[in-house]
Amino acid sequence: MYLDLMERSLTGAAHGMEETGERGRNGRVAKLVSEGYKPISQTMLGRKRLRNVRWCTERVLKDGVPGDLIETGVWRGGATIMMRAVLKAYEDRTRQVFVADSFEGLPPPDADRYPADAGDRHHLIDELAVSLEEVRANFERYGLLDDRVRFLKGWFADTLPEAPIDSLSVARLDGDMYGSTWDALVNLYPKLSVGGYLIVDDYGAVKGGRQAVEDYREEHAITEQIETIDWTGVY
């Protein structure tokens, strides 16, 4: 019941303003920009992708898969709040939830290093920049802000190589670009425990993000099945 209520609240459904996630991120952002719309929800995932976060987190707890949890690219923090809520519901007192974001929006594309990002305009969308203070306040709103929530502020290329993470059971990537996705894969996938889950939010929505996943899988001969969550999310 607690986690069901969290799901409804985080998506705005409990307030009659659910973000379904079916329009796609670009459509949702366009609505935010054109109409000045400020949803109550703390996530743009919609019910299916948020439910996947919950399922993966519950699964690693039930299966005893070791490791902390992380999301790279958190917007208002909804997915990581759900991760922390699952740990609370299962009375897990050992794992940490890492909340990785610049908290200043997305970086300009580095087309020399990542040609797939040439022309990317995500860095121009102010609505994607949510401050660290706002995300912390969202955790606090649900009574989930404690010393087991760790914030990694900065570009992934700078923060992830030095992140104090030994192992991961769930890693959720939401970088919206080839470079951001690649940096997360390079630094986090080697720490993913056997039996753990890698989730990619924008595999279907962002060509560059999908290409980063495919390039990394090919380079490291990764053959695990990619499972579909909805029109864009996979794990």
Secondary structure, DSSP 8 states (H G I E B T S, - for coil): -HHHHHHHHHTTGGGT----S-S-HHHHHHHHHHH----S-S-SSHHHHHHHHHHHHHHHHHHT---EEEEE--TTSHHHHHHHHHHHHTT--S--EEEEE-SS------TTT-GGGTT--GGG-GGG---HHHHHHHHHHTT--STTEEEEES-HHHHGGG---S-EEEEEE--SSHHHHHHHHHHHGGGEEEEEEEEETTTTT-HHHHHHHHHHHHHTT------B-SSS-B-
